[in-house]
Amino acid sequence: MKKQEYTTVLIDINDISLAHYCINKSMTKAEFSFYLKGYETKHAREEGVRKSKNGLATSLGIPTFIFTLYSSTIFSPKPEKPKKLKTLEGINYITLKEFQSNNYQCTSSVYIIHKLKDGTYLKWKTYYLSEE
């Protein structure tokens, strides 16, 4: 069996698990941030802050409940647009809920796919920047 070299995740831009996303006007750079499982609501995040003084803290000591993926060109001078897809036929993907349930564990390359208003899709190559 061939080892999977990448993870592909289909997201809905309106999903409550999506904390925020940002795509530049030239569509060459993108950022997708997702809430950790159990922290999708404002109340859950406020409760998490109260319960945790050091847990889930960033290097600044501020609790975070977000997992962020950046397009492969976010810090690169070479702009690269996402691949436009007419259909998802033949694409092996998981849903955002499945990705979240697996604590965002993924391969080194993660592709994020989202649907556009015209019914087509954009497929972004992304990666995770670790604070470690």
C-alpha positions in Angstrom: 0.0 0.0 0.0 1.3 3.4 -1.0 1.7 5.9 1.9 -0.5 9.0 1.4 1.7 12.0 0.8 -0.9 14.7 1.3 -4.3 15.4 3.0 -7.1 17.1 1.1 -9.8 18.8 3.1 -13.1 20.1 1.7 -14.3 23.1 3.7 -17.5 25.2 3.7 -16.6 28.9 4.0 -19.7 29.3 6.3 -18.8 26.5 8.7 -18.7 27.5 12.4 -15.5 25.6 12.7 -13.8 28.1 10.4 -12.5 30.9 12.6 -11.5 33.0 9.7 -10.0 33.0 6.2 -8.2 35.5 4.1 -7.5 35.4 0.4 -5.6 38.3 -1.3 -7.2 40.1 -4.3 -4.8 38.5 -6.8 -5.7 35.1 -5.4 -2.1 34.1 -4.9 -2.0 33.9 -1.1 -4.5 32.5 1.5 -4.8 31.7 5.2 -7.4 29.4 6.8 -7.9 29.2 10.5 -10.0 26.6 12.2 -11.3 26.3 15.8 -10.1 23.3 17.8 -12.8 20.8 18.5 -15.0 21.9 21.4 -14.1 25.6 21.0 -16.3 26.5 18.0 -18.5 28.9 20.1 -17.5 32.1 21.8 -18.8 30.8 25.1 -16.6 27.6 24.8 -13.5 29.8 24.1 -14.3 32.1 27.1 -14.7 29.1 29.3 -11.5 27.6 28.0 -9.6 30.8 28.9 -11.0 30.8 32.4 -10.0 27.1 32.9 -6.5 27.3 31.5 -3.8 29.7 32.6 -1.1 28.0 30.6 -2.9 25.5 28.4 -3.0 26.0 24.7 -0.9 29.2 25.1 1.1 30.8 22.4 4.6 32.1 22.9 3.0 35.4 24.1 1.1 33.5 26.8 -2.3 34.1 25.2 -4.6 31.1 25.1 -5.4 30.1 21.5 -8.0 27.7 20.3 -7.2 27.9 16.6 -5.3 25.8 14.1 -4.1 27.8 11.0 -2.9 26.7 7.6 -1.2 29.0 5.2 -1.0 28.8 1.4 2.3 27.6 0.1 3.1 31.1 -1.2 2.2 33.2 1.8 5.8 33.9 2.6 7.2 33.4 -0.9 7.9 36.1 -3.5 6.8 33.8 -6.2 3.0 34.1 -6.5 1.1 30.9 -7.3 -2.7 30.7 -7.8 -4.8 27.9 -6.5 -5.9 25.2 -8.9 -9.5 25.7 -10.2 -11.6 22.6 -10.3 -14.9 22.1 -12.1 -15.8 19.0 -10.1 -14.6 17.0 -7.1 -14.9 13.8 -9.1 -11.9 11.6 -8.6 -10.5 13.6 -5.7 -10.0 11.8 -2.4 -10.9 14.3 0.4 -12.1 14.4 3.9 -14.5 16.9 5.4 -13.6 19.7 7.8 -15.4 17.8 10.6 -13.3 14.7 10.0 -10.1 16.8 9.9 -11.1 18.5 13.2 -12.1 15.1 14.8 -8.6 13.9 14.0 -7.2 17.0 15.9 -6.0 18.4 12.6 -3.4 15.6 12.2 -2.2 15.6 8.6 0.5 14.8 6.2 3.2 17.4 5.4 1.1 18.8 2.5 -2.5 19.8 3.1 -4.8 20.9 0.3 -7.8 23.0 1.2 -10.7 23.0 -1.3 -13.6 25.4 -1.1 -16.6 26.0 -3.4 -17.1 29.3 -5.2 -20.4 31.0 -5.9 -20.2 29.8 -9.6 -20.2 26.1 -8.5 -16.5 25.6 -9.2 -13.8 24.9 -6.5 -10.4 26.3 -5.6 -7.7 23.9 -4.3 -5.0 25.6 -2.2 -1.7 23.9 -1.2 -1.2 24.8 2.4 1.1 24.1 5.3 1.1 24.5 9.1 3.7 26.7 10.8 4.6 25.3 14.2 5.7 27.5 17.1 8.2 24.9 18.2 
